Amino acid sequence: MDELATVLRRERWLLNVLLFRLTEMRHLLAANDSRFLGWASAEVEEAVARVREAELIRNTLVSRLAREMEMTEDDLTLSSLAHAAPEPYRQIFADHRVAFLDLVNEVQSVSQTNRRLATRGIQGLSDVLNMLANEDDDPQLYGPSSQNWARPAASSMDRAL
């Protein structure tokens, strides 16, 4: 049971790392700052891979523990361990169960928000591209035929210099 408690603690830590990475991505998406989205996405993928590795290790331990306890793997849950295990494991498994439920809910919530923000960003980009592609409705802002081409507006950087 020591080994399972250790693996569960590591898996909780990895889920927290995943939640952190997803939260970073949410902030970038909300700020409409795409410069670092590639990095953030790669970090989320790495965090997901580490969680999956930890899940495989946990599943192996649960299988072994279920055989030792003469139970089926489906019957050996954190809830059942929290009820049947001797102390201090009873409390350890109960704490892990509550923490996992909270973490999974948070990860799902942030993931849904990220999907919504990403969809909105893609739609905004699509709208801008459609506007630029439809030159009959909107005149070209910059280019040889534009009035703005010869006289670009002074930027705040120009004024500062």
Phi, psi and omega in degrees: 000333176301315182297318179294318178299321179293316179295320178295321177297317178295319180296322175298318179298316180295324176293324175295321176297316178300315179299319177299313181296319177295323178293319174303314180297320179301318179295320178295317180294317181295325179279356183057037181254101185270357184303322187249011181297325177298315178295314181299318179297317178297321179293322177296315179299319178295317179296319178297317180298319179293322177296318179297320177299316179296323178297320178297317178297315179299315180300321178296316179294319179296320178300314180295316181295322178298318177297317180297325181269001181056049178233163171278156179298325180294330180278343182268093180245169176298324178296314180292324176294322179295333179271326189259338185286150175286159175292147006273359184295328179305311181289322179300312181291324176296317178296317178299318181301310180297316181296319179296318179299315179296314182297316180297319177298317179295316179299316179297318181296313180293323178297317178296318178298317179299317179298316180296315179295320180294319178297317179297319178296319179294319179296318178298317178296318178298319179297317179295315179297321177296320179297316181291329181285337183260080185288341180292324181279323183235130177292155178293130183281321181224142180147176184301328183269000183271144176292333182283348184297315183281333183235075178295146179296143178290131178274168178296334177292319178299317181294324182291328182278000000 
